[in-house]
Each structure stands twice: as C-alpha cells, then as structure tokens.
Amino acid sequence: MSELWFLLFSIVLCFGLIQEQCYLFIYYTFWSFVLEVVYFGLVATGLGKEGLQHQLYSILLAPSIVICLGFWMIIAPTYSWDSPTGNIVMTVVTHGCNMVALLSQTQYHIKAQDVWKPVLFTTLYQLFLALYVGSGGRSISGKLPYWYAQYDMSIGWVFAGLAIVSVGLVHVSVSMYRDKPVSTSHIV
C-alpha cells in the first residue's frame, strides 16, 4: 500500500509545484507533505529501515493530524472554494489522506519522549512564517498565506503557539493511545 500512497502523493506534489511554484513551500501543509513523500518513498523502496523511516514517522504523524483537524475546522470554513487555486483533490489529499496513510503505518510506535521532534519541526515552520510574512512575503495570489498570519498583532503569535502546543499534545496522546495493550477475551 505504501507504493500507492507514494505514487498518489508524488503526483499531487508535482501538481502543486506546477500550480503554486515555489510559493507552495510557504505552507506548513507542504513542509510536512514533502517529508511524507520522502517517508513513503523510503517505505516503498525499503530504504532507511534502520532509523530514517522511524525518525520521519515520529516527526510527521502529529503534524499530519493537526493539519487535518486545523484545516477542516479553522481554514476551510473561510476558504474561497471557487478560486482558481481551490483544487479539492489536492486539498483532500494534503489535508486528510496523508493523515490516514500515516495512521495506517503500524510498524512504528510513537514514543512520548520524542515529542521534541514534531514540536521543533513546527516551531521552525512558525519562525519561518513569521520571518516570511514580516519581510513582506505573500502567497502566489499576493495575500497572506493564512488569514491569521498577522505577526504585527497578537493573533499571529497566538496561532503559532497554538500550533506548537497542539502538535505536542497530539504526539503525546498518540503515543499513550498506541502503547496501550489490546485486551482480548476468549470464550470457551
């Protein structure tokens, strides 16, 4: 199945690059999505089994969940779906299918002590976004990448902190949930 995820994600990434060019990389979704393409490429080819696959997985699982929930609860309700960049297939793949694909990977366990990995990843992105927007950077359409990316006001920093804390909480929650032993009962 990893081969199919890798193929789908690669096609969507190529389409996104054609459509958005380098502006694609101003979005947290695509910072993680590029690493997800790399992860599924490694799994599909069997490379990096000794550590790289697991390292990427521990970085990416929590952000994929936060991106999916955050997008559909906060951004999608305010999104202009009739815009030329409103591609529903790309949106669903990068804000949902990727989470499902990562959750279906059961060969790795998330450890609570690795919470620093997705938190660091998310913090680096938030610092990049603040610098990018603060220096006048905008999306391909000339707008702010996100409606809340206003770092001259508190809302930008509140959402940055919320993203970082959310990723940490999701990582710890997933690690606790997946480490629970499954009880089975036998009826004789």
TIPA-468227 format. One record per atom (N, C-alpha, C): residue number from 1; residue in one letter; chain; atom name; x, y negated, z negated. Coordinates in pm, 1 decimal. Each point is the difference from the previous one (the first is absolute). Layout:
    i  aa  ch  at         X         Y         Z
  NUM   a   A  CA         X         Y         Z
...
% end
This chain:
    i  aa  ch  at         X         Y         Z
    1   m   A   N      81.3     119.3       0.0
    1   m   A  CA     -81.3    -119.3       0.0
    1   m   A   C      85.9    -126.1       0.0
    2   s   A   N     118.6       8.5     -59.9
    2   s   A  CA      89.9    -115.6      -5.5
    2   s   A   C      36.5     -49.7     138.9
    3   e   A   N      10.2      92.4      94.8
    3   e   A  CA      33.2     -38.8     136.8
    3   e   A   C    -108.9     -87.9      60.0
    4   l   A   N    -125.7      34.7     -29.0
    4   l   A  CA    -112.4     -78.8      51.9
    4   l   A   C      -6.1    -138.2     -65.1
    5   w   A   N      24.1      -4.7    -131.6
    5   w   A  CA       4.1    -130.7     -67.3
    5   w   A   C     112.1     -85.0      59.3
    6   f   A   N     115.5      62.2      20.2
    6   f   A  CA     113.2     -72.8      56.2
    6   f   A   C     -33.3     -54.0     139.1
    7   l   A   N     -62.6      81.0      82.6
    7   l   A  CA     -38.1     -42.7     135.1
    7   l   A   C    -101.1    -115.1      -5.1
    8   l   A   N    -106.5      15.9     -78.0
    8   l   A  CA    -101.3    -104.3     -12.1
    8   l   A   C      60.9    -129.9     -52.6
    9   f   A   N      77.3      10.3    -106.5
    9   f   A  CA      57.8    -119.7     -60.9
    9   f   A   C      99.7     -67.7      94.5
   10   s   A   N      76.7      77.4      74.4
   10   s   A  CA      94.8     -57.1      95.9
   10   s   A   C     -71.9     -76.2     110.2
   11   i   A   N    -108.9      57.2      50.2
   11   i   A  CA     -78.8     -66.6     105.4
   11   i   A   C     -58.6    -130.7     -52.6
   12   v   A   N     -56.6       4.1    -119.6
   12   v   A  CA     -59.6    -119.9     -59.1
   12   v   A   C     106.6    -106.1     -25.6
   13   l   A   N     115.9      41.8     -47.0
   13   l   A  CA     108.8     -95.0     -23.5
   13   l   A   C      45.1     -65.3     130.2
   14   c   A   N      15.1      78.6     105.4
   14   c   A  CA      37.6     -55.4     130.9
   14   c   A   C    -105.1     -97.6      50.5
   15   f   A   N    -126.4      35.6     -13.7
   15   f   A  CA    -108.2     -89.2      40.1
   15   f   A   C       6.0    -130.3     -79.2
   16   g   A   N      21.9      11.7    -129.8
   16   g   A  CA      10.0    -117.9     -85.3
   16   g   A   C     114.9     -90.2      39.4
   17   l   A   N     113.4      60.6      34.8
   17   l   A  CA     116.1     -78.9      43.3
   17   l   A   C     -27.3     -72.1     131.6
   18   i   A   N     -70.6      66.1      89.6
   18   i   A  CA     -36.1     -64.1     127.5
   18   i   A   C     -96.4    -115.6     -25.4
   19   q   A   N     -95.9      21.5     -87.7
   19   q   A  CA    -102.9     -99.8     -25.6
   19   q   A   C      51.0    -117.2     -83.9
   20   e   A   N      72.1      28.5    -106.8
   20   e   A  CA      39.9    -104.3     -95.2
   20   e   A   C     147.0     -40.6      10.4
   21   q   A   N      79.1      75.1      75.4
   21   q   A  CA     144.3     -24.0      13.0
   21   q   A   C      65.3       5.0    -138.4
   22   c   A   N     100.0     -82.7     -24.1
   22   c   A  CA      70.6       4.1    -128.6
   22   c   A   C     -85.4     -51.7    -115.8
   23   y   A   N    -110.2     -67.0      29.9
   23   y   A  CA     -89.7     -48.0    -104.8
   23   y   A   C     -61.7     115.3     -79.2
   24   l   A   N       2.6     117.9      55.3
   24   l   A  CA     -52.8     118.4     -66.6
   24   l   A   C      66.7      20.1    -136.3
   25   f   A   N     127.0     -38.0      -8.4
   25   f   A  CA      77.5      27.7    -120.8
   25   f   A   C     -16.5    -104.0    -109.7
   26   i   A   N     -95.3     -91.4      15.9
   26   i   A  CA     -29.2     -92.1    -109.4
   26   i   A   C    -106.0      58.0     -92.5
   27   y   A   N     -52.1     116.2      33.4
   27   y   A  CA    -106.6      61.2     -77.9
   27   y   A   C      51.8     117.0     -83.5
   28   y   A   N     -42.1       4.5    -124.8
   28   y   A  CA      33.9     108.7     -92.2
   28   y   A   C     -41.8     134.2      58.3
   29   t   A   N    -116.0       1.9      64.7
   29   t   A  CA     -49.8     121.8      63.5
   29   t   A   C     105.5      59.7      92.0
   30   f   A   N      63.1     -83.1      80.1
   30   f   A  CA      94.5      52.4      97.8
   30   f   A   C     139.1      21.2     -56.9
   31   w   A   N      33.4     -64.9    -108.6
   31   w   A  CA     124.4      36.1     -68.7
   31   w   A   C     -10.0     145.9     -43.9
   32   s   A   N    -113.3      34.6     -60.8
   32   s   A  CA     -15.5     137.9     -45.8
   32   s   A   C     -28.4      94.6     116.1
   33   f   A   N     -74.9     -46.5      99.9
   33   f   A  CA     -35.9      87.1     112.3
   33   f   A   C     124.5      44.8      77.8
   34   v   A   N      95.4     -88.8      19.2
   34   v   A  CA     124.0      38.3      68.7
   34   v   A   C      71.2     110.3     -78.3
   35   l   A   N       5.8     -14.8    -131.8
   35   l   A  CA      63.0     104.5     -81.5
   35   l   A   C     -81.3     129.0       1.9
   36   e   A   N    -131.7     -11.2      12.8
   36   e   A  CA     -83.9     119.6      11.3
   36   e   A   C      27.8      73.2     131.6
   37   v   A   N      21.0     -74.4     107.2
   37   v   A  CA      36.1      61.7     128.5
   37   v   A   C     132.5      73.6     -15.6
   38   v   A   N      96.2     -64.2     -66.0
   38   v   A  CA     129.9      65.2     -23.9
   38   v   A   C     -19.3     125.2     -85.0
   39   y   A   N     -78.8     -11.4    -106.9
   39   y   A  CA     -24.8     114.8     -88.2
   39   y   A   C     -59.2     117.4      77.7
   40   f   A   N    -108.2     -25.7      74.4
   40   f   A  CA     -63.4     109.9      73.3
   40   f   A   C      88.9      51.9     112.9
   41   g   A   N      84.7     -83.5      55.4
   41   g   A  CA      98.0      46.0      98.1
   41   g   A   C      98.9      96.5     -63.7
   42   l   A   N      44.6     -32.4    -121.0
   42   l   A  CA      92.3      88.4     -72.5
   42   l   A   C     -68.0     132.1     -35.4
   43   v   A   N    -123.9      -7.7     -47.5
   43   v   A  CA     -72.8     122.5     -36.1
   43   v   A   C     -23.4      86.0     124.7
   44   a   A   N     -39.9     -62.9     109.5
   44   a   A  CA     -29.2      74.2     123.4
   44   a   A   C     123.5      68.5      55.7
   45   t   A   N     115.2     -63.9     -16.0
   45   t   A  CA     124.3      58.1      54.7
   45   t   A   C      75.9      84.3    -101.6
   46   g   A   N     -42.9      -6.2    -125.4
   46   g   A  CA      67.2      77.2    -104.1
   46   g   A   C     127.1     -65.1     -51.3
   47   l   A   N      23.2    -123.9      34.8
   47   l   A  CA     120.3     -70.5     -46.0
   47   l   A   C     -24.9     -66.7    -135.3
   48   g   A   N     105.3     -17.1     -78.1
   48   g   A  CA      -8.5     -72.1    -126.2
   48   g   A   C     -70.6      73.1    -111.1
   49   k   A   N     -11.4     132.6      10.1
   49   k   A  CA     -70.4      76.7    -103.2
   49   k   A   C      69.9      -6.4    -135.5
   50   e   A   N     129.9     -22.7       1.8
   50   e   A  CA      77.0       1.2    -123.8
   50   e   A   C     -18.8    -124.3     -85.4
   51   g   A   N     -71.0     -99.2      48.3
   51   g   A  CA     -20.4    -116.1     -85.3
   51   g   A   C     -66.9    -118.1      66.6
   52   l   A   N      32.5     -27.0     125.2
   52   l   A  CA     -53.0    -119.3      65.2
   52   l   A   C    -152.3       4.2      12.8
   53   q   A   N     -54.5     115.8      36.2
   53   q   A  CA    -146.0      11.6      11.4
   53   q   A   C     -66.9     -33.1    -133.5
   54   h   A   N      50.8      59.6    -107.0
   54   h   A  CA     -60.0     -22.1    -131.8
   54   h   A   C      15.4    -144.8     -44.5
   55   q   A   N     115.1     -60.2      27.1
   55   q   A  CA      21.4    -140.5     -36.9
   55   q   A   C    -100.0     -90.5      71.4
   56   l   A   N     -15.5      20.7     129.8
   56   l   A  CA     -96.8     -80.6      76.1
   56   l   A   C    -142.2      22.3     -51.1
   57   y   A   N     -32.6     125.0     -26.3
   57   y   A  CA    -134.3      32.0     -49.4
   57   y   A   C     -28.4     -72.1    -131.8
   58   s   A   N      96.9       0.4     -90.6
   58   s   A  CA     -22.6     -64.6    -130.0
   58   s   A   C     -10.0    -152.2      12.3
   59   i   A   N      57.9     -56.8     104.2
   59   i   A  CA     -12.9    -143.9      24.7
   59   i   A   C    -134.9     -31.5      63.6
   60   l   A   N     -49.7      85.8      87.9
   60   l   A  CA    -111.9     -32.8      88.2
   60   l   A   C    -139.7      37.9     -47.7
   61   l   A   N     -12.4      99.0     -84.2
   61   l   A  CA    -134.5      46.4     -34.6
   61   l   A   C     -83.8    -108.7     -67.9
   62   a   A   N      51.2     -60.1    -105.3
   62   a   A  CA     -77.3    -102.8     -71.4
   62   a   A   C     -30.9    -120.6      89.4
   63   p   A   N      97.3     -54.0      75.5
   63   p   A  CA     -35.3    -110.8      88.9
   63   p   A   C    -107.8      36.6     102.7
   64   s   A   N       1.3     123.6      51.0
   64   s   A  CA    -101.7      37.4      98.6
   64   s   A   C    -139.5      -3.6     -61.8
   65   i   A   N     -11.7      39.9    -125.6
   65   i   A  CA    -128.8      -2.6     -69.4
   65   i   A   C     -42.2    -144.4     -27.7
   66   v   A   N      93.8     -81.7     -48.2
   66   v   A  CA     -30.4    -140.6     -29.0
   66   v   A   C     -34.9     -75.0     128.1
   67   i   A   N      72.0      27.0     108.0
   67   i   A  CA     -29.3     -65.1     128.0
   67   i   A   C    -140.3      36.9      47.5
   68   c   A   N     -33.8     126.8      -6.8
   68   c   A  CA    -132.9      44.2      44.4
   68   c   A   C    -109.4     -66.1     -83.4
   69   l   A   N       7.9      13.0    -130.7
   69   l   A  CA    -103.9     -56.3     -86.0
   69   l   A   C      -2.6    -152.8       7.3
   70   g   A   N     118.2     -60.9      -2.2
   70   g   A  CA       7.6    -145.6       5.8
   70   g   A   C     -54.0     -55.5     130.2
   71   f   A   N      33.7      65.7     110.5
   71   f   A  CA     -48.0     -49.4     128.9
   71   f   A   C    -151.4       6.7       8.9
   72   w   A   N     -56.3     116.7     -29.4
   72   w   A  CA    -144.1      17.9      18.5
   72   w   A   C     -82.6     -76.3    -103.2
   73   m   A   N      59.3     -33.8    -116.3
   73   m   A  CA     -75.5     -73.3    -102.1
   73   m   A   C      22.9    -151.1       3.9
   74   i   A   N     120.4     -44.5      39.9
   74   i   A  CA      33.1    -142.5      -7.6
   74   i   A   C      11.1     -66.5     136.7
   75   i   A   N      69.4      63.9      93.2
   75   i   A  CA      27.7     -65.1     128.6
   75   i   A   C    -109.5      26.8     102.8
   76   a   A   N     -42.9     123.8      14.5
   76   a   A  CA     -99.5      34.6     103.0
   76   a   A   C    -129.1     -81.3      -8.5
   77   p   A   N     -52.6     -26.4    -119.1
   77   p   A  CA    -124.3     -78.1      -4.1
   77   p   A   C      13.3    -141.7      57.6
   78   t   A   N     122.5     -53.1       3.3
   78   t   A  CA      19.8    -135.8      53.3
   78   t   A   C      63.8       0.9     138.6
   79   y   A   N      21.7     117.9      55.4
   79   y   A  CA      71.9      15.3     126.8
   79   y   A   C     -92.3     -25.9     119.0
   80   s   A   N      51.6     -64.7     101.1
   80   s   A  CA     -77.1     -26.5     121.7
   80   s   A   C      18.1     117.5      96.1
   81   w   A   N     -94.2      92.9      -1.0
   81   w   A  CA      11.5     122.6      78.7
   81   w   A   C     -17.7     -22.3     149.4
   82   d   A   N     -50.2    -114.8      39.6
   82   d   A  CA     -17.3     -26.0     143.1
   82   d   A   C     121.0     -69.6      61.4
   83   s   A   N     106.2     -18.8     -78.9
   83   s   A  CA     120.1     -64.5      52.4
   83   s   A   C      75.9      97.4      90.0
   84   p   A   N      85.0     -51.9      89.6
   84   p   A  CA      76.7      88.1      89.0
   84   p   A   C      92.7      95.2     -74.8
   85   t   A   N      43.2     -38.6    -121.5
   85   t   A  CA      88.9      87.7     -75.9
   85   t   A   C     -76.8      97.6     -87.9
   86   g   A   N    -132.9      -3.2       3.5
   86   g   A  CA     -80.8      86.4     -84.2
   86   g   A   C     -19.2     137.9      58.8
   87   n   A   N     105.9      77.6       8.9
   87   n   A  CA      -6.3     134.0      54.4
   87   n   A   C     -38.2      96.9    -110.5
   88   i   A   N    -119.0      55.5       6.6
   88   i   A  CA     -51.6      85.5    -107.7
   88   i   A   C      79.5     129.6     -14.8
   89   v   A   N      48.6      56.7     110.6
   89   v   A  CA      77.1     125.1      -9.4
   89   v   A   C     129.7     -25.0     -75.4
   90   m   A   N      72.1    -104.9      38.4
   90   m   A  CA     124.9     -31.6     -68.7
   90   m   A   C     -26.8     -31.5    -147.0
   91   t   A   N    -106.9     -69.1     -26.6
   91   t   A  CA     -34.8     -36.3    -137.5
   91   t   A   C     -30.0     123.0     -84.3
   92   v   A   N     -79.5      91.2      51.8
   92   v   A  CA     -36.1     120.4     -76.0
   92   v   A   C     121.5      90.3     -20.9
   93   v   A   N      84.0      12.8     101.1
   93   v   A  CA     119.4      85.4     -12.9
   93   v   A   C      95.8     -57.1    -103.2
   94   t   A   N      22.5    -132.5       3.0
   94   t   A  CA      99.4     -60.9     -89.2
   94   t   A   C     -54.7     -35.9    -137.6
   95   h   A   N    -130.4       7.2     -17.2
   95   h   A  CA     -62.2     -33.3    -128.2
   95   h   A   C     -89.0     113.4     -50.2
   96   g   A   N      32.4     122.1      32.1
   96   g   A  CA     -81.4     111.8     -46.5
   96   g   A   C      56.2     135.2      38.2
   97   c   A   N      17.4      22.6     129.3
   97   c   A  CA      52.3     130.4      44.8
   97   c   A   C     137.4      27.6     -59.4
   98   n   A   N      81.9    -103.7      -9.7
   98   n   A  CA     133.7      18.7     -56.7
   98   n   A   C      -8.0      43.4    -146.9
   99   m   A   N     -95.1     -55.3     -74.3
   99   m   A  CA     -17.8      40.8    -139.4
   99   m   A   C     -43.0     146.7      -7.4
  100   v   A   N     -95.2      37.3      84.0
  100   v   A  CA     -46.3     139.4       3.9
  100   v   A   C     115.9      93.0      35.4
  101   a   A   N      79.9     -40.0      98.0
  101   a   A  CA     113.7      82.4      42.0
  101   a   A   C     100.3      18.2    -113.9
  102   l   A   N      28.6    -106.8     -72.2
  102   l   A  CA      95.2      10.9    -110.7
  102   l   A   C     -58.2      79.6    -116.6
  103   l   A   N    -127.5     -19.2     -29.2
  103   l   A  CA     -61.5      77.5    -107.9
  103   l   A   C      -5.2     149.3      33.0
  104   s   A   N      -3.8      32.6     128.5
  104   s   A  CA      -3.7     141.7      39.5
  104   s   A   C     136.7      67.5     -10.9
  105   q   A   N     103.1     -77.3     -21.1
  105   q   A  CA     134.5      56.1     -16.2
  105   q   A   C      15.2      50.3    -142.8
  106   t   A   N     -10.2     127.9     -19.4
  106   t   A  CA       2.2      55.4    -135.9
  106   t   A   C     134.4      61.2     -37.5
  107   q   A   N      98.3      -7.5      88.5
  107   q   A  CA     127.9      62.7     -29.9
  107   q   A   C      83.9     -81.5     -99.1
  108   y   A   N     -38.2    -124.6     -24.9
  108   y   A  CA      75.8     -83.7     -93.2
  108   y   A   C     -89.0     -45.4    -114.1
  109   h   A   N      61.4      -9.5    -116.2
  109   h   A  CA     -69.4     -52.9    -117.0
  109   h   A   C      54.5    -139.1     -28.5
  110   i   A   N     -88.4     -88.8     -36.4
  110   i   A  CA      37.4    -135.5     -37.3
  110   i   A   C      34.8       2.0    -148.8
  111   k   A   N     111.4     -61.6     -35.4
  111   k   A  CA      41.8      -6.6    -140.0
  111   k   A   C     -21.8    -141.2     -51.3
  112   a   A   N     -55.1     -11.4    -120.7
  112   a   A  CA     -29.5    -131.4     -58.2
  112   a   A   C     125.9     -85.1     -11.0
  113   q   A   N     114.4      61.5     -29.8
  113   q   A  CA     123.7     -77.9     -15.7
  113   q   A   C      49.2     -59.4     132.2
  114   d   A   N     -56.8      42.0     111.6
  114   d   A  CA      36.0     -57.8     130.3
  114   d   A   C     -86.3    -121.2      35.1
  115   v   A   N     -74.5     -51.8     -96.2
  115   v   A  CA     -88.8    -113.6      24.2
  115   v   A   C      76.8    -120.7      53.3
  116   w   A   N     126.4      -9.5     -34.3
  116   w   A  CA      80.1    -114.2      45.0
  116   w   A   C      13.9      -5.1     151.6
  117   k   A   N      -8.9     115.1      66.6
  117   k   A  CA      19.6       3.2     145.7
  117   k   A   C    -110.2     -74.6      75.9
  118   p   A   N    -127.5      35.5     -16.9
  118   p   A  CA    -103.1     -76.4      71.1
  118   p   A   C     -13.4    -143.4     -52.9
  119   v   A   N      30.2     -20.2    -129.0
  119   v   A  CA      -6.2    -135.1     -56.5
  119   v   A   C     108.5     -88.0      62.9
  120   l   A   N     120.3      52.5      13.8
  120   l   A  CA     107.9     -75.3      64.2
  120   l   A   C     -34.2     -28.7     146.7
  121   f   A   N     -49.9      99.7      69.7
  121   f   A  CA     -40.2     -16.1     140.6
  121   f   A   C    -103.0    -112.5      13.0
  122   t   A   N    -101.2       1.9     -85.7
  122   t   A  CA    -105.9     -99.5       4.5
  122   t   A   C      51.5    -137.8     -40.9
  123   t   A   N      86.3      -5.0     -98.8
  123   t   A  CA      59.0    -127.0     -43.3
  123   t   A   C      82.8     -62.2     110.9
  124   l   A   N      80.2      81.2      67.7
  124   l   A  CA      79.9     -51.6     111.9
  124   l   A   C     -89.6     -56.5     109.6
  125   y   A   N    -109.8      69.6      28.9
  125   y   A  CA     -92.6     -51.9     100.7
  125   y   A   C     -60.4    -132.2     -45.9
  126   q   A   N     -43.6      -7.7    -124.8
  126   q   A  CA     -63.0    -123.1     -49.4
  126   q   A   C      97.0    -117.6       3.5
  127   l   A   N     126.6      24.8     -31.2
  127   l   A  CA     101.5    -106.3      10.1
  127   l   A   C      20.4     -40.5     145.7
  128   f   A   N       5.3      98.7      89.5
  128   f   A  CA      10.8     -30.3     142.5
  128   f   A   C    -117.5     -86.6      44.3
  129   l   A   N    -121.2      38.7     -38.0
  129   l   A  CA    -119.1     -73.3      43.1
  129   l   A   C       1.6    -143.7     -51.3
  130   a   A   N      38.9     -18.3    -126.6
  130   a   A  CA       7.1    -135.0     -56.0
  130   a   A   C     102.0     -84.4      75.9
  131   l   A   N     116.1      56.6      30.0
  131   l   A  CA     101.6     -72.9      76.8
  131   l   A   C     -45.8     -26.5     142.6
  132   y   A   N     -61.7      98.8      61.1
  132   y   A  CA     -47.7     -13.5     138.6
  132   y   A   C    -105.6    -109.7      10.6
  133   v   A   N    -100.5       7.2     -85.2
  133   v   A  CA    -108.6     -99.0       2.9
  133   v   A   C      53.3    -136.6     -45.0
  134   g   A   N      85.0       0.4    -101.7
  134   g   A  CA      55.6    -125.2     -51.1
  134   g   A   C      85.7     -74.3     101.0
  135   s   A   N      60.5      74.6      90.9
  135   s   A  CA      82.5     -63.7     103.6
  135   s   A   C     -80.8     -31.3     125.8
  136   g   A   N    -132.2      12.3      -8.9
  136   g   A  CA     -86.8     -35.2     112.1
  136   g   A   C     -38.7     115.4      89.1
  137   g   A   N      37.2     121.5     -34.0
  137   g   A  CA     -33.1     116.9      80.8
  137   g   A   C    -149.4      27.5       3.1
  138   r   A   N     -47.5      37.9     114.6
  138   r   A  CA    -142.0      29.9      18.6
  138   r   A   C     -13.5     126.8      83.6
  139   s   A   N    -122.4      47.4      15.7
  139   s   A  CA     -26.2     118.7      82.5
  139   s   A   C       6.6     -39.4     147.2
  140   i   A   N     -18.8      95.8      88.2
  140   i   A  CA       5.1     -25.5     144.2
  140   i   A   C    -108.7    -100.1      42.1
  141   s   A   N    -109.2      -5.9     -76.8
  141   s   A  CA    -108.4     -93.8      31.0
  141   s   A   C      23.6    -138.5     -61.4
  142   g   A   N     109.6     -15.8     -72.8
  142   g   A  CA      31.9    -129.1     -60.6
  142   g   A   C     -60.3     -21.7    -137.0
  143   k   A   N     -60.4     105.3     -56.0
  143   k   A  CA     -63.6     -10.5    -131.6
  143   k   A   C      87.6      65.2    -105.5
  144   l   A   N     -38.0     -20.4    -126.4
  144   l   A  CA      67.9      70.4    -108.3
  144   l   A   C     -21.5     149.8      19.1
  145   p   A   N     100.1      81.6     -35.0
  145   p   A  CA     -17.8     145.3      13.9
  145   p   A   C    -119.7      51.9     -79.0
  146   y   A   N     -25.2     -55.6    -116.6
  146   y   A  CA    -113.5      37.7     -83.6
  146   y   A   C     -62.4    -128.5     -51.7
  147   w   A   N    -131.1      -1.7     -18.4
  147   w   A  CA     -66.8    -121.2     -47.5
  147   w   A   C      48.8     -43.0    -137.0
  148   y   A   N      49.5      92.9     -79.9
  148   y   A  CA      45.3     -32.4    -135.7
  148   y   A   C     149.9     -30.5      -7.0
  149   a   A   N      69.8       3.2     112.8
  149   a   A  CA     145.2     -22.5       1.3
  149   a   A   C      31.1    -149.2      -6.3
  150   q   A   N     -46.0     -62.7    -105.4
  150   q   A  CA      19.9    -144.0     -20.2
  150   q   A   C      87.3     -17.2    -123.4
  151   y   A   N     130.5       2.3      19.8
  151   y   A  CA      92.7       0.4    -112.9
  151   y   A   C      24.3    -137.1     -59.6
  152   d   A   N     -57.7    -103.8      59.2
  152   d   A  CA       5.1    -131.6     -62.6
  152   d   A   C    -113.8     -14.5    -101.3
  153   m   A   N     -85.1     100.7      -4.8
  153   m   A  CA    -108.1       6.3     -98.3
  153   m   A   C      15.0     131.6     -76.1
  154   s   A   N     -65.5       7.9    -113.6
  154   s   A  CA      16.9     119.5     -83.0
  154   s   A   C     -56.7     126.5      63.4
  155   i   A   N     -95.7     -11.6      91.8
  155   i   A  CA     -64.6     118.9      57.4
  155   i   A   C     100.5      92.4      68.9
  156   g   A   N      99.6     -55.5      66.7
  156   g   A  CA     101.2      82.7      66.2
  156   g   A   C      78.1      84.0     -99.0
  157   w   A   N      39.1     -62.3    -110.8
  157   w   A  CA      77.8      70.7    -101.9
  157   w   A   C     -86.1      98.8     -78.3
  158   v   A   N    -126.2     -33.9     -19.9
  158   v   A  CA     -91.3      92.2     -68.4
  158   v   A   C     -15.6     127.4      82.9
  159   f   A   N     -21.1     -13.6     131.7
  159   f   A  CA     -14.3     117.7      85.4
  159   f   A   C     131.0      77.9      10.7
  160   a   A   N     113.3     -69.0      -1.2
  160   a   A  CA     129.2      69.1       2.3
  160   a   A   C      14.2      85.6    -125.7
  161   g   A   N     -28.3     -59.9    -114.9
  161   g   A  CA       7.8      75.2    -125.6
  161   g   A   C     -99.9     114.2      -5.1
  162   l   A   N    -120.1     -25.2      50.9
  162   l   A  CA    -103.1     103.1       4.4
  162   l   A   C      43.8     118.9      85.4
  163   a   A   N      61.8     -27.2     114.0
  163   a   A  CA      47.9     107.6      88.1
  163   a   A   C     107.8      83.1     -69.2
  164   i   A   N      93.3     -67.5     -65.9
  164   i   A  CA     110.0      70.6     -67.2
  164   i   A   C     -52.7      86.1    -114.8
  165   v   A   N     -85.7     -58.1     -83.0
  165   v   A  CA     -56.6      74.5    -112.8
  165   v   A   C     -86.9     116.0      50.2
  166   s   A   N     -78.9     -24.4     103.1
  166   s   A  CA     -87.6     104.9      55.2
  166   s   A   C      79.7     119.2      49.0
  167   v   A   N     108.1     -26.7      70.8
  167   v   A  CA      83.8     109.5      50.8
  167   v   A   C      59.2      79.8    -116.1
  168   g   A   N      44.1     -69.6    -103.3
  168   g   A  CA      54.7      70.2    -116.2
  168   g   A   C    -104.3      86.2     -69.0
  169   l   A   N    -119.4     -55.4     -20.4
  169   l   A  CA    -107.8      75.2     -65.7
  169   l   A   C     -45.0     119.8      83.3
  170   v   A   N     -11.2     -19.5     130.3
  170   v   A  CA     -40.9     111.0      87.4
  170   v   A   C     106.2     109.4      -1.6
  171   h   A   N     125.9     -37.5       6.4
  171   h   A  CA     108.0      99.7      -1.8
  171   h   A   C      -6.4      83.3    -128.0
  172   v   A   N      -9.7     -66.6    -114.7
  172   v   A  CA      -4.9      71.9    -127.6
  172   v   A   C    -125.8      86.3      -7.5
  173   s   A   N    -113.0     -53.2      44.9
  173   s   A  CA    -125.4      76.8      -2.0
  173   s   A   C       9.3     125.3      85.5
  174   v   A   N      53.7     -14.2     120.9
  174   v   A  CA      14.2     116.1      89.2
  174   v   A   C      95.6     101.4     -61.1
  175   s   A   N     107.3     -46.8     -60.9
  175   s   A  CA      96.1      93.5     -60.0
  175   s   A   C     -63.9      77.1    -114.4
  176   m   A   N     -84.0     -65.2     -77.7
  176   m   A  CA     -67.1      68.6    -111.4
  176   m   A   C    -106.6      96.0      51.3
  177   y   A   N     -73.9     -39.2     102.8
  177   y   A  CA    -105.8      84.3      54.2
  177   y   A   C      57.0     124.4      66.7
  178   r   A   N     104.1     -18.6      79.3
  178   r   A  CA      54.5     113.2      75.3
  178   r   A   C      80.7      95.6     -86.7
  179   d   A   N      42.6     -44.3    -118.3
  179   d   A  CA      75.9      86.9     -88.7
  179   d   A   C     -87.9      84.4     -91.1
  180   k   A   N    -131.3     -25.4       2.3
  180   k   A  CA     -90.6      79.5     -82.3
  180   k   A   C      -6.3     142.7      53.0
  181   p   A   N      13.0      96.7     -87.9
  181   p   A  CA     -15.2     138.2      47.0
  181   p   A   C    -146.0      28.2      34.3
  182   v   A   N     -17.8      75.4     103.0
  182   v   A  CA    -135.2      37.3      42.0
  182   v   A   C     -39.6     124.9     -76.0
  183   s   A   N    -111.7     -10.6     -71.1
  183   s   A  CA     -44.8     116.5     -75.5
  183   s   A   C     -91.8      84.3      87.2
  184   t   A   N      17.0     126.1     -12.8
  184   t   A  CA     -85.3      91.6      74.8
  184   t   A   C     -64.7      96.0     -98.8
  185   s   A   N    -118.2      41.3      32.2
  185   s   A  CA     -66.8      97.4     -84.7
  185   s   A   C     -29.9     123.3      84.5
  186   h   A   N       9.9     111.5     -64.4
  186   h   A  CA     -26.4     125.7      68.6
  186   h   A   C    -124.3      65.1     -61.4
  187   i   A   N     -92.5      30.0      84.9
  187   i   A  CA    -121.5      66.4     -47.4
  187   i   A   C      16.1     149.1      27.0
  188   v   A   N     -17.2      77.8    -104.9
  188   v   A  CA      18.4     143.9      11.5
  188   v   A   C    -132.9      69.7      -0.1
% end
